[in-house]
Amino acid sequence: MKNSDSDSDSGSSPSPSSSENGSSENGLKGLKSLLGFVSFMLIAGGISCLLHEWLGWFRLFGFLRFLAPDGYEVYSYVVMVVLGIAVGAASESLTRGERRRS
């Protein structure tokens, strides 16, 4: 009896099943997609709003103007562009981390 107990315990800790591993990869892909979308919206919207402030005629992502406080529009749009670049870099770092683990 003692041998059968030691045989079952002799293996290392159980590895996660393929379904658990697959769901975390799908979640990571979804997060990367969301971060990529947010990054695009912030960068393109910030540049679009800056062009509108400077040229007066170009308005592509009009809903972002509601995020900028009155009198600080240009600063807010620059912050949006920088934040979009940072979110894009975070999304890219998720991709690099996944490659390292593989």
C-alpha positions in Angstrom: 0.0 0.0 0.0 2.8 2.4 0.8 4.3 1.9 -2.7 1.1 2.9 -4.4 0.8 6.1 -2.3 4.4 7.1 -3.1 3.9 6.3 -6.8 1.0 8.7 -7.0 2.9 11.4 -5.1 6.2 10.9 -6.9 5.2 13.2 -9.8 5.7 16.9 -9.7 2.8 19.2 -9.0 0.1 18.9 -11.6 0.5 21.2 -14.5 -2.4 23.4 -15.5 -4.7 21.7 -18.0 -4.8 22.9 -21.6 -8.2 24.5 -21.1 -6.9 26.7 -18.3 -3.9 27.7 -20.3 -6.0 28.5 -23.4 -8.4 30.7 -21.5 -5.6 32.8 -20.1 -4.1 33.2 -23.6 -7.5 34.2 -24.9 -7.8 36.7 -22.1 -4.4 38.1 -22.9 -5.2 38.4 -26.5 -8.4 40.3 -25.6 -6.5 42.6 -23.3 -4.0 43.3 -26.1 -6.8 44.0 -28.5 -8.5 46.4 -26.1 -5.2 48.2 -25.3 -4.4 48.5 -29.0 -7.9 50.0 -29.6 -7.6 52.5 -26.7 -4.1 53.4 -27.9 -5.3 54.1 -31.4 -8.3 56.2 -30.2 -6.1 58.3 -27.9 -3.3 58.9 -30.4 -5.6 59.5 -33.4 -8.1 61.5 -31.4 -5.5 63.6 -29.7 -3.8 64.5 -33.1 -7.2 65.1 -34.6 -8.2 67.5 -31.8 -4.9 69.3 -32.0 -5.4 69.8 -35.7 -8.8 71.2 -35.1 -7.5 73.6 -32.5 -4.7 74.8 -34.7 -6.5 74.8 -38.1 -10.1 75.1 -37.1 -11.6 72.8 -39.7 -10.5 69.2 -39.0 -12.8 67.3 -36.5 -12.6 63.6 -36.6 -13.0 62.3 -33.0 -15.3 65.0 -31.6 -16.2 63.1 -28.5 -12.7 63.5 -27.0 -13.3 67.3 -26.7 -15.6 66.5 -23.7 -12.6 65.2 -21.9 -10.6 68.4 -22.1 -11.3 71.2 -19.6 -12.1 74.6 -20.9 -8.9 76.7 -21.4 -6.6 73.6 -21.4 -7.6 71.9 -24.6 -4.2 71.9 -26.2 -2.5 70.5 -23.1 -5.2 67.9 -22.7 -4.8 66.7 -26.3 -1.0 66.5 -26.0 -1.6 64.4 -22.8 -4.0 62.1 -24.8 -1.3 61.5 -27.4 1.4 60.8 -24.9 -1.0 58.5 -22.9 -1.9 56.7 -26.1 1.8 56.1 -26.8 2.2 54.7 -23.3 -0.8 52.4 -23.6 0.6 51.2 -26.9 3.9 50.5 -25.3 2.2 48.6 -22.5 0.3 46.5 -25.1 3.6 45.8 -26.9 5.2 44.7 -23.6 2.4 42.1 -23.1 3.3 40.7 -26.6 7.0 40.6 -25.7 6.3 38.9 -22.4 4.2 36.2 -24.1 7.1 35.5 -26.6 9.6 35.1 -23.7 7.4 32.6 -21.9 6.9 30.4 -25.0 
